[in-house]
Amino acid sequence: MKAGNLVRITRASIACPSGTLGLIIKVYNADRIERPDTIVLYDVSLANSQAKGRIVRRLARDLEVVS
């Protein structure tokens, strides 16, 4: 996944129900050393009616690429 991908959030949280669509804004590597098991975080701008424009941070396991 990379910035600009449209994603569906698969794990619900407060004010962000499961199935919410969003756009990846920024990608962060949690480790400063590149390793195959590095945790990657994604800033996602939400596109649902209740939280439009809100940015949440999610792990790759909580996202599904739509396009």
C-alpha positions as CSV (number, residue, x, y, z in Angstrom):
1,M,0.0,0.0,0.0
2,K,1.1,3.5,-0.7
3,A,-0.1,7.1,-0.3
4,G,-3.0,7.8,-2.6
5,N,-4.6,4.3,-2.4
6,L,-8.3,4.1,-1.6
7,V,-8.8,1.7,1.4
8,R,-11.6,0.1,3.4
9,I,-11.1,0.0,7.2
10,T,-11.8,-3.6,8.5
11,R,-11.5,-2.9,12.2
12,A,-14.1,-0.8,13.9
13,S,-13.2,1.9,16.5
14,I,-14.9,4.9,18.1
15,A,-16.4,7.1,15.4
16,C,-15.0,4.9,12.6
17,P,-17.2,1.9,11.8
18,S,-15.9,-1.2,10.0
19,G,-16.3,-0.8,6.2
20,T,-15.5,3.0,6.2
21,L,-13.7,4.2,3.1
22,G,-10.6,6.4,3.3
23,L,-7.6,7.7,1.4
24,I,-4.0,6.9,2.5
25,I,-2.3,10.3,3.2
26,K,1.0,9.3,4.6
27,V,3.0,6.1,5.3
28,Y,5.3,5.7,8.4
29,N,7.9,3.0,9.2
30,A,7.9,2.3,12.9
31,D,11.5,1.1,12.9
32,R,14.4,3.2,11.7
33,I,16.2,0.1,10.3
34,E,14.7,-1.5,7.2
35,R,13.8,-5.1,8.1
36,P,11.2,-7.4,6.6
37,D,9.2,-7.5,9.8
38,T,9.0,-3.7,10.2
39,I,5.7,-2.3,11.4
40,V,4.2,0.1,8.9
41,L,1.6,2.8,10.0
42,Y,-0.8,4.6,7.6
43,D,-2.5,8.0,8.1
44,V,-6.0,7.6,6.5
45,S,-8.3,10.5,5.7
46,L,-11.9,9.2,6.3
47,A,-14.6,9.6,3.7
48,N,-17.8,8.7,5.7
49,S,-20.5,11.3,6.4
50,Q,-20.0,11.4,10.2
51,A,-16.2,11.9,10.2
52,K,-15.4,13.3,6.8
53,G,-11.8,14.6,6.6
54,R,-10.8,13.1,10.0
55,I,-7.4,11.5,9.9
56,V,-6.8,8.2,11.7
57,R,-3.7,6.1,12.0
58,R,-4.0,2.4,11.2
59,L,-1.9,-0.7,10.7
60,A,-1.8,-2.6,7.4
61,R,-3.7,-5.5,9.0
62,D,-6.7,-3.1,9.6
63,L,-6.9,-2.0,5.9
64,E,-8.1,-3.5,2.7
65,V,-7.1,-1.9,-0.6
66,V,-10.1,-0.9,-2.8
67,S,-8.2,0.7,-5.7
